[in-house]
Amino acid sequence: MSSSHVIGLTTPLSVKDVEGLRAGDRVLISGIIYTARDAAHKRLLSLIERGKSLPFPPEGQIIYYVGPSPAPPGRIIGAAGPTTSYRMDPYTPRLLELGLKGMIGKGKRSTQVREAMVKNKAIYMAAIGGAGALMSTVIKEAKVIAYEDLGPEAIRRLTVDQLPAIVVNDTLGNDLYEDGKKRYQII
Amino acid sequence: MRKISAKHLTEVIKREVIAANLQLGDDMIEALRRARNIEESEVGKEILDKLLENAELASANRIPICQDTGLVVIFAELGQEVCIVDGDFTEAIEEGVRVGYQEGYLRKSVCHPFTRENTGDNTPVIIHLDMVPGDRLRLWVVPKGGGSENMSALYMLPPSAGWNGVKEKVVETVVRAGPNPCPPTIVGVGIGGNFEKCAILAKKALLRPVSEPNPVAELQAMEVELLEEINKSGVGPEGLGGRVTSLAVHINMMPCHIASLPVAVNIQCHANRHREVLL
């Protein structure tokens, strides 16, 4: 989303990085991010419950909720837009406690997740849902690092260059979906 | 009897599932352009620009419009003077999907409900078959995404609810879905029939090209009223606020039982993929 106030973010994120962001800020994310959706989250939580280490250390990291389509020959990845985030809500607070600092997806989060973001200082960002071809162009490297058997749901380490997103939930508890809707509502 | 070979049917399905996922229809491109002109929110305008850019890029780079390349729904109108030869009708369609999703680098998005184990080839396919007069086979190939399908709903209203009750449920369903189904959406509404028919009516309403008015004047007026109500919500593109929450509402209606007023709302994201072929 090209516009005047665009903030560049480089992973891993610090508490200071996320505290400086507000709902409505447009960001361009660069560096390493990790993909995980439904099935991978279930497995991550099972590892946490059993006290085992995760395929990637969550501190300061960003998880991108995406299940990309297969890479055609000569390409790094197929279409790679965000999936709907609420399905990851039951698993998210635990990951935030472990230091996860950001999530990229689309759609509303639960009250519990929003509270956990405030408590643990983390942010939730939306990418453009359904713009899968466009999103594939900012992904420079993609490697499956866990759960290959899950196919599109495997955990991938992505290197991204200026991935565009917009902050939906910040560390103060603001919610852009609520504010944006109110602004244009006709009663 | 006119013969259509199962092998030909497989080839057609393979070609169409790939084309549907890579090429957004002209009706949708037009609808997104119109929405771009109406939208007042700056973020909303940018999103609509990006969606148009995404459609161009998908077609130019041969990358799917959306990574969710869907569960395939096929509506088939089979002429009663057509004979499918050298194979089985359902198997021919499933083979087309199997090969198309492999060769087209499309995501396999179908799994066991509980183990969540992927079937690996994007089958089974949901097939709705109607037998009609004539010697042609008409097919609609619809890869349907999960995000918008999850926000769909069906209500068995009491007859006393009337049009206002139907209106309330449709608007409530779309507004409650908010950003989740990737607005701006197309809203398929089925009214009447019974429990299962109502859902099929709603899905079938999505096949109509966007911007093509409903041929029934009464339904056309209802569609306009619903779209206006939905777009008052302020949900907007991607749910970030704006004037365009839905691009169109399409209604199919039929008589129902004297005790019922079924209404189904099938939400379709802006990656509205449907291809029609006549064999």
Chai-1 contact restraints between the chains, C-beta under 6 A:
chainA,res_idxA,chainB,res_idxB,connection_type,confidence,min_distance_angstrom,max_distance_angstrom,comment,restraint_id
A,M1,B,E46,contact,1.0,0.0,6.0,A-B,restraint_1
A,A39,B,R116,contact,1.0,0.0,6.0,A-B,restraint_2
A,P68,B,Q67,contact,1.0,0.0,6.0,A-B,restraint_3
A,S69,B,P64,contact,1.0,0.0,6.0,A-B,restraint_4
A,S69,B,Q67,contact,1.0,0.0,6.0,A-B,restraint_5
A,S69,B,T69,contact,1.0,0.0,6.0,A-B,restraint_6
A,S69,B,L106,contact,1.0,0.0,6.0,A-B,restraint_7
A,S69,B,R107,contact,1.0,0.0,6.0,A-B,restraint_8
A,P70,B,Y105,contact,1.0,0.0,6.0,A-B,restraint_9
A,P72,B,Y105,contact,1.0,0.0,6.0,A-B,restraint_10
A,G78,B,I63,contact,1.0,0.0,6.0,A-B,restraint_11
A,G78,B,Y105,contact,1.0,0.0,6.0,A-B,restraint_12
A,A79,B,I63,contact,1.0,0.0,6.0,A-B,restraint_13
A,A79,B,P64,contact,1.0,0.0,6.0,A-B,restraint_14
A,A79,B,C66,contact,1.0,0.0,6.0,A-B,restraint_15
A,A79,B,Q67,contact,1.0,0.0,6.0,A-B,restraint_16
A,A80,B,Q67,contact,1.0,0.0,6.0,A-B,restraint_17
A,G81,B,C66,contact,1.0,0.0,6.0,A-B,restraint_18
A,G81,B,Q67,contact,1.0,0.0,6.0,A-B,restraint_19
A,T84,B,G147,contact,1.0,0.0,6.0,A-B,restraint_20
A,T84,B,N180,contact,1.0,0.0,6.0,A-B,restraint_21
A,G107,B,P179,contact,1.0,0.0,6.0,A-B,restraint_22
A,G107,B,N180,contact,1.0,0.0,6.0,A-B,restraint_23
A,K108,B,G178,contact,1.0,0.0,6.0,A-B,restraint_24
A,I128,B,I47,contact,1.0,0.0,6.0,A-B,restraint_25
A,I128,B,K50,contact,1.0,0.0,6.0,A-B,restraint_26
A,G129,B,C182,contact,1.0,0.0,6.0,A-B,restraint_27
A,G129,B,E238,contact,1.0,0.0,6.0,A-B,restraint_28
A,G130,B,C66,contact,1.0,0.0,6.0,A-B,restraint_29
A,G130,B,C182,contact,1.0,0.0,6.0,A-B,restraint_30
A,G130,B,C269,contact,1.0,0.0,6.0,A-B,restraint_31
A,G130,B,H270,contact,1.0,0.0,6.0,A-B,restraint_32
A,G130,B,A271,contact,1.0,0.0,6.0,A-B,restraint_33
A,A131,B,K50,contact,1.0,0.0,6.0,A-B,restraint_34
A,A131,B,N54,contact,1.0,0.0,6.0,A-B,restraint_35
A,G132,B,P64,contact,1.0,0.0,6.0,A-B,restraint_36
A,G132,B,C66,contact,1.0,0.0,6.0,A-B,restraint_37
A,G132,B,Q67,contact,1.0,0.0,6.0,A-B,restraint_38
A,A133,B,N54,contact,1.0,0.0,6.0,A-B,restraint_39
A,A133,B,L57,contact,1.0,0.0,6.0,A-B,restraint_40
A,A133,B,A58,contact,1.0,0.0,6.0,A-B,restraint_41
A,A133,B,I63,contact,1.0,0.0,6.0,A-B,restraint_42
A,L134,B,N54,contact,1.0,0.0,6.0,A-B,restraint_43
A,L134,B,L57,contact,1.0,0.0,6.0,A-B,restraint_44
A,S136,B,I63,contact,1.0,0.0,6.0,A-B,restraint_45
A,G151,B,N118,contact,1.0,0.0,6.0,A-B,restraint_46
A,P152,B,R107,contact,1.0,0.0,6.0,A-B,restraint_47
A,Y177,B,P179,contact,1.0,0.0,6.0,A-B,restraint_48
A,Y177,B,G239,contact,1.0,0.0,6.0,A-B,restraint_49
A,G180,B,L240,contact,1.0,0.0,6.0,A-B,restraint_50
A,G180,B,G241,contact,1.0,0.0,6.0,A-B,restraint_51
A,K181,B,G234,contact,1.0,0.0,6.0,A-B,restraint_52
A,K181,B,V235,contact,1.0,0.0,6.0,A-B,restraint_53
A,K181,B,G241,contact,1.0,0.0,6.0,A-B,restraint_54
A,R183,B,G241,contact,1.0,0.0,6.0,A-B,restraint_55
A,Y184,B,G234,contact,1.0,0.0,6.0,A-B,restraint_56
A,Y184,B,G236,contact,1.0,0.0,6.0,A-B,restraint_57
A,Y184,B,G241,contact,1.0,0.0,6.0,A-B,restraint_58
A,Y184,B,G242,contact,1.0,0.0,6.0,A-B,restraint_59
A,Q185,B,G234,contact,1.0,0.0,6.0,A-B,restraint_60
A,I186,B,K232,contact,1.0,0.0,6.0,A-B,restraint_61
